[in-house]
Amino acid sequence: MIKRSAAVLGLAVVLLGGTPMRGQDQPLVVEGGTLIDGTGRSPIKNAVVVIEGNRFKTVGVKGKVAIPPNAKVIKADGKTILPGLIDPLAQGDWSWEAPFWLHYGFTTIYWFGSPYMRAEKAAQEKGTFLSPRIFLTADGESGPGVKGPLELLRDDIRLTSKSWPEGWSVRTPAEARAAVDKRFAEAGGAAEALMILEGFTPELLRAVADEAHKHGWVVGGRSEFVSMTAINGQDYDWHMASVVRSTITEPSNVAKLKDMRENHWGQYWSIADGNYEYMMEPATFDSIIQKMVQHHMFLAPTITHTWWGWGTQIPHSKEWADEIIAFEKNTPGLEFVPQRVRDMWLHARDTSDRVKGRFIVGDQVDATHPLDMQGYAKRDEFLRRFVKAGGKLMGGADNNFDTVPGLTTHQELQQLVYSGLTPMQAILSVTKWAAESWHNDKNIGTVEPGKFADLITVNGDPLADIRTTRNVEVVIQNGKVINTAFDPNWKNPIPAP
């Protein structure tokens, strides 16, 4: 359980589920502590952050920043101050999840669009529903925004898809542009991105991306080969599978992938990638990275998404499973969470049973098979090279199934450091880089004057131990202090469909 700082007890706070204020009625100051402002610059010790209304007014060092005489002051001595965190790949069951994201310091999330989520977004923006800021993709009840030709789609998606104009599967550039325009009209200004999946030809993807960009949207999602999509308008890519496939050129392995695609689609399309990560060819990494960096493509590796799929034999997953079990057992106020979800948390270690169905190119193996371990090492090498070359990561975990919203993203940051990134780079993936990926960096992502006053304090030094990002004590969103303790009677004001 996360303990909240006593420093906020004397402040006017907003309860989860209550009606939030439009910023504090008087200036708010966070004083002391070490500020990691999200820009990537060196931390500021003994920092002072002045908030007026819902914006940062002044940021600097204690003694050099004037503190308004009527300000409410939060003492942060011994703590670390961070921007409000952003999960750029959040999903799950929004009907009960909102309190979790704020509890773990996420003041902004990017989520799949739907009529229900557009209603939630409107309520949050009006101030009638306390939740993270919500940014949405332009999806509908039928799923991803626009799809490629039916015959190019993965098997499970093809079965539920229809060709344009009855559905969203397009065959020509003209159809692609028309479909994007229709999605734009449906979204009614409530979307910021267009989600796509595998199945596009270069010509169709370029038409989709160009039309989406005209509407001010970014384009992202899953792809078959990032080497193709990076140069044809896709702005960000989820998971590592498209990267992994793009690096494989050895003829026998290409043949294995072809057989997988035609006869074992579940293995080929697996977002966990473990079926063939070991085939990655480091000699191809730099050319692929160059394409991604030159075209400003962001990458969300979602490494922790693997552990619930392949079980607790994956490195570090026992640690994360035990953390989830302890969270469920020791955290008060969780009565509002569906019992089926809490039961999954209590049995987080049971995901090891899923390994029984695990395959590597047809051979049933353990998730710690030497080929798997080779694959993990190659994946990590790619990520290190990508960031070193100027690539930017999105730190979302794509939480689902047994995972705890918000907590799993902190585990993703931990995994990024295990993979060889610096703690600062991991932090950037849920602050500045996450904001930039959807063109939100003018307002969020860093603690700088003029930006929305989204800020958290944590107990510990994340640059020394990235795990301390979990230790959230104070959450300030839009200039107001939030009480993020769980309320057992919490209810979403908008019923789920």
C-alpha positions as CSV (number, residue, x, y, z in Angstrom):
1,M,0.0,0.0,0.0
2,I,1.2,3.5,-0.8
3,K,1.3,5.9,2.1
4,R,0.3,9.4,1.3
5,S,2.2,12.4,2.7
6,A,0.9,14.1,5.8
7,A,1.8,17.4,4.1
8,V,-1.4,17.4,2.2
9,L,-3.7,16.8,5.1
10,G,-4.2,20.5,5.8
11,L,-5.0,21.3,2.2
12,A,-8.3,21.5,0.5
13,V,-8.4,18.2,-1.4
14,V,-10.7,16.6,-3.9
15,L,-12.0,13.1,-3.3
16,L,-12.1,10.6,-6.1
17,G,-15.6,10.6,-7.5
18,G,-16.3,14.1,-6.2
19,T,-16.6,17.3,-8.1
20,P,-13.2,18.8,-8.7
21,M,-12.3,22.5,-8.6
22,R,-10.7,24.4,-11.6
23,G,-7.4,24.8,-9.8
24,Q,-6.7,26.0,-6.3
25,D,-8.4,29.2,-5.1
26,Q,-5.0,30.6,-4.1
27,P,-1.5,30.0,-5.3
28,L,0.0,26.6,-4.5
29,V,3.7,26.0,-3.8
30,V,5.7,22.7,-3.7
31,E,8.9,23.5,-1.8
32,G,12.0,21.5,-1.2
33,G,12.8,18.1,-2.6
34,T,14.6,17.4,-5.8
35,L,12.8,18.2,-9.1
36,I,13.2,15.9,-12.1
37,D,11.3,18.2,-14.5
38,G,10.8,15.7,-17.3
39,T,13.0,17.6,-19.8
40,G,15.9,15.3,-19.4
41,R,18.0,18.1,-17.8
42,S,19.8,17.6,-14.5
43,P,17.7,17.5,-11.4
44,I,17.1,20.7,-9.4
45,K,17.8,20.2,-5.7
46,N,15.9,22.2,-3.1
47,A,13.4,23.2,-5.8
48,V,10.4,25.5,-5.6
49,V,7.4,25.1,-7.9
50,V,4.8,27.9,-7.9
51,I,1.3,27.1,-9.3
52,E,-1.3,29.8,-10.1
53,G,-4.7,28.5,-11.3
54,N,-4.1,25.4,-13.3
55,R,-0.7,26.4,-14.7
56,F,2.9,26.3,-13.5
57,K,3.9,29.9,-12.8
58,T,7.5,29.7,-11.7
59,V,10.1,26.9,-11.3
60,G,13.5,27.3,-9.6
61,V,15.7,27.0,-6.6
62,K,14.6,27.8,-3.0
63,G,15.8,31.3,-2.1
64,K,15.7,32.5,-5.7
65,V,12.0,32.1,-6.4
66,A,9.4,34.4,-4.8
67,I,6.7,32.6,-2.9
68,P,3.4,34.4,-2.9
69,P,2.5,35.4,0.7
70,N,-0.9,33.8,0.6
71,A,0.2,30.6,-1.0
72,K,-0.6,27.1,0.4
73,V,2.8,25.3,0.7
74,I,3.5,21.6,0.4
75,K,6.8,20.7,1.9
76,A,8.6,18.2,-0.2
77,D,12.0,18.0,1.6
78,G,13.6,14.6,1.1
79,K,11.2,13.7,-1.7
80,T,11.4,13.7,-5.5
81,I,9.2,16.0,-7.6
82,L,8.1,14.7,-11.0
83,P,5.7,15.8,-13.7
84,G,2.3,14.1,-13.6
85,L,2.9,10.8,-15.4
86,I,1.4,9.8,-18.7
87,D,0.5,6.3,-19.8
88,P,0.5,6.4,-23.6
89,L,-0.9,2.9,-24.0
90,A,-3.6,2.4,-21.4
91,Q,-6.5,0.0,-21.8
92,G,-8.7,-2.3,-19.7
93,D,-12.1,-1.8,-18.1
94,W,-12.5,1.9,-17.6
95,S,-15.7,1.5,-15.6
96,W,-13.7,1.0,-12.4
97,E,-10.1,2.0,-13.3
98,A,-9.9,5.8,-13.0
99,P,-8.9,5.9,-9.3
100,F,-6.0,3.5,-9.9
101,W,-4.3,5.8,-12.5
102,L,-4.4,8.8,-10.2
103,H,-3.4,6.7,-7.2
104,Y,-0.2,5.8,-9.0
105,G,0.5,9.3,-10.2
106,F,-0.8,9.1,-13.8
107,T,-2.5,12.4,-14.5
108,T,-2.9,11.7,-18.2
109,I,-3.8,8.6,-20.2
110,Y,-4.1,7.7,-23.9
111,W,-7.1,5.3,-24.4
112,F,-9.0,3.6,-27.2
113,G,-11.9,5.7,-28.4
114,S,-15.5,4.7,-28.2
115,P,-18.8,6.5,-27.6
116,Y,-18.5,5.6,-23.9
117,M,-15.0,6.9,-23.6
118,R,-15.9,10.1,-25.4
119,A,-18.6,10.7,-22.8
120,E,-16.0,10.0,-20.0
121,K,-13.6,12.4,-21.7
122,A,-16.3,15.1,-21.8
123,A,-17.2,14.6,-18.2
124,Q,-13.5,14.9,-17.1
125,E,-13.0,18.1,-19.1
126,K,-16.2,19.7,-17.7
127,G,-15.0,18.9,-14.2
128,T,-17.9,16.5,-13.3
129,F,-15.7,13.4,-13.2
130,L,-12.3,13.2,-11.5
131,S,-9.9,11.1,-13.6
132,P,-6.7,11.5,-15.5
133,R,-6.8,13.7,-18.5
134,I,-8.1,11.5,-21.3
135,F,-6.9,11.5,-24.9
136,L,-8.5,9.1,-27.3
137,T,-7.9,7.3,-30.6
138,A,-10.6,7.6,-33.3
139,D,-12.1,4.2,-32.9
140,G,-15.7,3.0,-32.7
141,E,-17.7,0.0,-31.5
142,S,-16.2,-1.8,-34.5
143,G,-12.6,-1.5,-33.2
144,P,-9.5,0.1,-34.7
145,G,-10.1,3.2,-36.8
146,V,-9.2,2.0,-40.3
147,K,-8.1,-1.5,-41.5
148,G,-6.3,-2.8,-44.6
149,P,-7.7,-5.3,-47.1
150,L,-9.4,-8.3,-45.5
151,E,-7.0,-10.9,-46.9
152,L,-4.1,-9.1,-45.3
153,L,-5.6,-8.9,-41.8
154,R,-4.7,-11.4,-39.1
155,D,-7.1,-14.2,-38.8
156,D,-9.1,-13.2,-35.7
157,I,-9.5,-9.6,-36.9
158,R,-10.5,-10.6,-40.4
159,L,-13.4,-12.7,-39.0
160,T,-15.0,-9.7,-37.5
161,S,-14.2,-7.2,-40.2
162,K,-16.2,-5.9,-43.3
163,S,-15.1,-4.2,-46.4
164,W,-15.7,-0.5,-47.0
165,P,-18.3,1.1,-47.0
166,E,-20.2,-1.5,-44.8
167,G,-17.1,-1.8,-42.7
168,W,-13.6,-0.2,-42.2
169,S,-11.4,-2.5,-44.4
170,V,-10.2,-0.4,-47.3
171,R,-8.7,-1.5,-50.7
172,T,-7.8,1.8,-52.5
173,P,-6.3,5.1,-51.5
174,A,-9.7,6.8,-52.2
175,E,-11.4,4.4,-49.8
176,A,-8.7,5.0,-47.2
177,R,-9.1,8.7,-47.3
178,A,-12.9,8.4,-47.2
179,A,-12.7,6.1,-44.2
180,V,-10.4,8.5,-42.3
181,D,-12.7,11.4,-43.0
182,K,-15.7,9.4,-41.7
183,R,-13.9,8.5,-38.5
184,F,-13.0,12.2,-38.1
185,A,-16.7,13.2,-38.4
186,E,-17.7,10.5,-35.9
187,A,-15.2,11.5,-33.3
188,G,-16.6,15.0,-33.2
189,G,-13.4,16.6,-32.1
190,A,-12.9,14.1,-29.2
191,A,-10.0,12.2,-30.7
192,E,-6.3,13.0,-31.1
193,A,-5.0,9.9,-32.9
194,L,-6.0,7.2,-35.4
195,M,-5.4,3.6,-34.5
196,I,-4.3,1.1,-37.1
197,L,-3.3,-2.5,-37.1
198,E,-1.4,-4.9,-39.3
199,G,-2.5,-5.4,-42.9
200,F,-1.7,-2.3,-44.9
201,T,0.2,-2.0,-48.1
202,P,2.6,1.0,-48.3
203,E,0.3,2.8,-50.7
204,L,-2.8,2.4,-48.4
205,L,-0.9,3.3,-45.3
206,R,0.5,6.5,-46.9
207,A,-3.1,7.5,-47.9
208,V,-4.4,6.8,-44.4
209,A,-1.6,8.6,-42.7
210,D,-1.6,11.7,-45.0
211,E,-5.4,12.1,-44.5
212,A,-5.2,11.6,-40.7
213,H,-2.3,14.2,-40.5
214,K,-4.5,16.7,-42.4
215,H,-7.0,16.4,-39.5
216,G,-4.2,17.0,-37.0
217,W,-4.1,13.4,-35.8
218,V,-1.2,11.1,-35.2
219,V,-1.3,7.6,-36.5
220,G,-0.2,4.6,-34.6
221,G,-0.8,1.0,-33.5
222,R,0.5,-2.4,-34.5
223,S,2.2,-3.2,-37.8
224,E,3.6,-6.2,-39.5
225,F,7.0,-4.6,-40.4
226,V,8.1,-1.4,-38.8
227,S,10.7,-1.0,-41.6
228,M,7.8,-0.3,-44.0
229,T,5.4,1.7,-41.8
230,A,8.1,4.1,-40.4
231,I,8.6,5.5,-43.9
232,N,5.0,5.6,-44.8
233,G,3.5,7.9,-42.2
234,Q,3.0,5.8,-39.0
235,D,4.0,8.0,-36.1
236,Y,4.3,5.4,-33.3
237,D,4.3,1.6,-33.1
238,W,3.2,-0.7,-30.3
239,H,5.0,-3.8,-29.0
240,M,8.2,-5.3,-30.4
241,A,6.8,-7.8,-32.9
242,S,7.0,-5.5,-36.0
243,V,10.5,-4.6,-35.0
244,V,11.5,-8.2,-34.5
245,R,10.1,-9.3,-37.9
246,S,11.8,-6.4,-39.6
247,T,15.2,-7.5,-38.4
248,I,15.0,-11.1,-39.8
249,T,16.6,-11.7,-43.2
250,E,18.2,-15.1,-42.9
251,P,16.4,-17.3,-45.5
252,S,15.7,-20.3,-43.3
253,N,14.2,-18.0,-40.6
254,V,12.2,-16.0,-43.2
255,A,10.8,-19.4,-44.3
256,K,9.9,-20.3,-40.8
257,L,8.1,-16.9,-40.4
258,K,6.2,-17.5,-43.6
259,D,5.1,-20.9,-42.4
260,M,4.0,-19.4,-39.1
261,R,2.0,-16.7,-40.8
262,E,0.2,-19.2,-43.0
263,N,-0.3,-22.1,-40.6
264,H,0.2,-20.8,-37.1
265,W,-1.1,-17.3,-37.1
266,G,-1.3,-17.1,-33.3
267,Q,2.4,-17.6,-33.1
268,Y,3.2,-15.2,-35.9
269,W,1.1,-12.3,-34.8
270,S,1.8,-12.7,-31.1
271,I,2.5,-9.3,-29.6
272,A,4.7,-11.0,-27.0
273,D,7.2,-11.9,-29.8
274,G,8.9,-14.6,-27.8
275,N,8.2,-17.2,-30.6
276,Y,10.9,-15.7,-32.7
277,E,12.8,-12.9,-30.9
278,Y,15.8,-15.1,-30.9
279,M,15.9,-14.8,-34.7
280,M,16.6,-11.1,-34.5
281,E,19.8,-10.1,-36.5
282,P,21.7,-7.3,-34.8
283,A,23.5,-6.5,-38.0
284,T,20.2,-5.1,-39.3
285,F,19.4,-3.0,-36.3
286,D,21.0,0.3,-37.3
287,S,19.4,0.6,-40.7
288,I,15.9,0.0,-39.1
289,I,16.6,2.4,-36.3
290,Q,17.8,5.0,-38.8
291,K,14.5,4.8,-40.6
292,M,12.5,5.1,-37.4
293,V,14.6,8.0,-36.0
294,Q,14.6,10.0,-39.3
295,H,10.9,9.7,-39.6
296,H,10.3,10.5,-35.9
297,M,8.6,7.3,-35.1
298,F,8.0,6.5,-31.4
299,L,8.1,3.0,-30.0
300,A,6.1,1.5,-27.2
301,P,7.9,-1.8,-26.4
302,T,5.3,-3.0,-23.7
303,I,7.8,-5.6,-22.4
304,T,5.8,-6.3,-19.3
305,H,2.8,-7.2,-21.4
306,T,4.6,-10.5,-22.1
307,W,4.6,-11.8,-18.5
308,W,0.9,-12.3,-18.2
309,G,0.9,-14.1,-21.6
310,W,3.8,-16.5,-21.0
311,G,3.7,-16.8,-17.2
312,T,5.8,-16.2,-14.2
313,Q,8.9,-18.0,-15.6
314,I,9.8,-14.9,-17.5
315,P,12.6,-12.9,-15.8
316,H,11.3,-10.6,-13.0
317,S,7.6,-11.7,-13.5
318,K,7.5,-13.5,-10.1
319,E,8.6,-10.3,-8.5
320,W,5.8,-8.4,-10.2
321,A,3.2,-11.1,-9.5
322,D,4.0,-11.0,-5.8
323,E,3.7,-7.3,-5.8
324,I,0.2,-7.5,-7.3
325,I,-0.8,-10.2,-4.7
326,A,0.5,-8.0,-1.9
327,F,-1.3,-5.0,-3.3
328,E,-4.6,-6.8,-3.2
329,K,-4.1,-8.2,0.2
330,N,-2.8,-5.1,1.9
331,T,-4.6,-2.1,0.3
332,P,-7.8,-0.9,1.9
333,G,-10.8,0.5,0.0
334,L,-10.8,-1.9,-3.0
335,E,-14.4,-3.0,-2.5
336,F,-15.5,-1.1,-5.7
337,V,-13.2,-3.3,-7.8
338,P,-15.1,-6.3,-9.4
339,Q,-14.4,-9.5,-7.4
340,R,-13.4,-11.4,-10.6
341,V,-10.5,-8.8,-11.0
342,R,-9.4,-9.1,-7.4
343,D,-9.4,-12.9,-7.7
344,M,-7.1,-12.6,-10.7
345,W,-4.8,-10.4,-8.7
346,L,-4.7,-12.9,-5.9
347,H,-3.7,-15.6,-8.3
348,A,-1.2,-13.6,-10.3
349,R,1.4,-16.3,-10.0
350,D,-1.0,-18.9,-11.6
351,T,-0.2,-17.4,-15.0
352,S,2.7,-19.9,-15.1
353,D,0.0,-22.4,-16.2
354,R,-0.2,-20.6,-19.5
355,V,3.4,-21.6,-20.3
356,K,2.1,-25.1,-21.0
357,G,0.9,-23.9,-24.3
358,R,4.1,-22.0,-25.2
359,F,5.9,-22.7,-28.4
360,I,9.0,-21.7,-30.2
361,V,8.7,-22.5,-33.8
362,G,6.7,-25.7,-33.1
363,D,8.7,-27.0,-30.1
364,Q,7.0,-26.8,-26.7
365,V,9.5,-25.2,-24.3
366,D,9.9,-23.4,-21.0
367,A,9.9,-19.6,-21.1
368,T,13.5,-19.6,-19.8
369,H,14.6,-21.7,-22.8
370,P,18.1,-20.6,-24.0
371,L,16.5,-19.3,-27.2
372,D,14.2,-17.1,-25.2
373,M,17.0,-15.8,-23.2
374,Q,18.9,-15.0,-26.5
375,G,15.8,-13.2,-27.7
376,Y,15.5,-11.1,-24.6
377,A,19.1,-10.0,-24.9
378,K,18.7,-9.0,-28.6
379,R,15.5,-7.1,-27.8
380,D,17.2,-5.2,-25.1
381,E,20.2,-4.4,-27.4
382,F,17.8,-3.0,-30.0
383,L,16.1,-0.7,-27.4
384,R,19.5,0.6,-26.2
385,R,20.7,1.3,-29.7
386,F,17.3,2.9,-30.6
387,V,17.5,5.4,-27.7
388,K,21.2,6.1,-28.2
389,A,20.5,7.0,-31.8
390,G,17.9,9.5,-30.7
391,G,14.8,7.3,-30.7
392,K,12.1,8.0,-28.2
393,L,10.1,5.4,-26.3
394,M,6.5,5.4,-25.0
395,G,6.4,3.8,-21.5
396,G,2.9,2.3,-21.6
397,A,2.5,-1.3,-20.4
398,D,-0.7,-2.1,-22.3
399,N,-2.1,-3.3,-19.0
400,N,-4.6,-6.1,-19.1
401,F,-5.7,-9.4,-17.5
402,D,-4.0,-9.9,-14.1
403,T,-2.3,-6.5,-14.0
404,V,-3.1,-3.5,-11.7
405,P,-3.7,-0.3,-13.7
406,G,-0.9,2.2,-13.1
407,L,1.2,-0.2,-11.1
408,T,2.0,-2.2,-14.2
409,T,3.3,0.9,-16.0
410,H,5.7,1.4,-13.1
411,Q,6.8,-2.2,-13.6
412,E,7.4,-1.3,-17.3
413,L,9.7,1.5,-16.2
414,Q,11.6,-1.0,-14.0
415,Q,11.9,-3.3,-17.0
416,L,13.2,-0.6,-19.2
417,V,16.0,0.0,-16.7
418,Y,16.7,-3.8,-16.5
419,S,16.9,-3.7,-20.3
420,G,19.8,-1.2,-20.1
421,L,18.2,2.2,-20.3
422,T,19.0,4.8,-17.7
423,P,16.4,5.7,-15.1
424,M,16.1,9.2,-16.6
425,Q,15.3,7.7,-20.0
426,A,12.6,5.5,-18.4
427,I,11.1,8.6,-16.8
428,L,11.1,10.4,-20.1
429,S,9.0,7.6,-21.6
430,V,6.1,8.5,-19.4
431,T,6.6,12.3,-19.3
432,K,8.2,14.4,-22.1
433,W,8.4,11.6,-24.8
434,A,4.9,10.4,-24.0
435,A,3.6,13.9,-24.4
436,E,5.5,14.5,-27.7
437,S,4.2,11.2,-29.2
438,W,0.7,12.7,-29.4
439,H,1.8,16.3,-29.9
440,N,0.7,17.2,-26.3
441,D,4.0,18.6,-25.2
442,K,2.9,22.3,-25.3
443,N,0.7,21.6,-22.3
444,I,1.9,18.5,-20.4
445,G,4.9,16.2,-19.9
446,T,7.3,18.6,-18.1
447,V,7.3,20.9,-15.1
448,E,7.8,24.3,-16.9
449,P,6.2,27.7,-16.6
450,G,3.0,27.9,-18.6
451,K,2.2,24.2,-18.7
452,F,-0.7,22.5,-17.0
453,A,0.1,22.1,-13.3
454,D,0.3,18.3,-13.2
455,L,2.8,17.1,-10.7
456,I,3.6,14.3,-8.2
457,T,6.0,13.8,-5.4
458,V,7.5,10.4,-4.6
459,N,9.3,9.0,-1.6
460,G,12.8,8.1,-2.8
461,D,15.2,8.9,-5.7
462,P,14.1,7.3,-9.0
463,L,17.5,8.0,-10.5
464,A,19.0,5.8,-7.9
465,D,16.2,3.2,-7.9
466,I,13.5,3.4,-10.6
467,R,11.2,1.3,-8.4
468,T,10.6,4.4,-6.2
469,T,8.3,5.9,-8.9
470,R,5.6,3.8,-7.3
471,N,6.0,5.5,-4.0
472,V,3.5,8.3,-4.9
473,E,2.7,10.6,-2.0
474,V,1.2,13.8,-3.5
475,V,-0.7,14.1,-6.7
476,I,-1.5,17.5,-8.2
477,Q,-3.6,17.6,-11.3
478,N,-4.6,20.8,-13.1
479,G,-3.4,22.9,-10.1
480,K,-5.4,21.0,-7.5
481,V,-4.3,18.5,-4.9
482,I,-6.0,15.1,-5.2
483,N,-6.7,12.7,-2.4
484,T,-6.0,9.4,-4.1
485,A,-6.8,7.0,-1.3
486,F,-9.2,4.4,-2.5
487,D,-12.9,4.9,-1.6
488,P,-14.7,1.6,-1.2
489,N,-17.9,3.2,-2.3
490,W,-16.5,4.8,-5.5
491,K,-18.7,4.7,-8.5
492,N,-18.2,5.8,-12.1
493,P,-20.8,8.5,-12.7
494,I,-21.3,7.2,-16.3
495,P,-22.6,3.6,-16.4
496,A,-20.6,1.3,-18.7
497,P,-22.5,0.2,-21.8
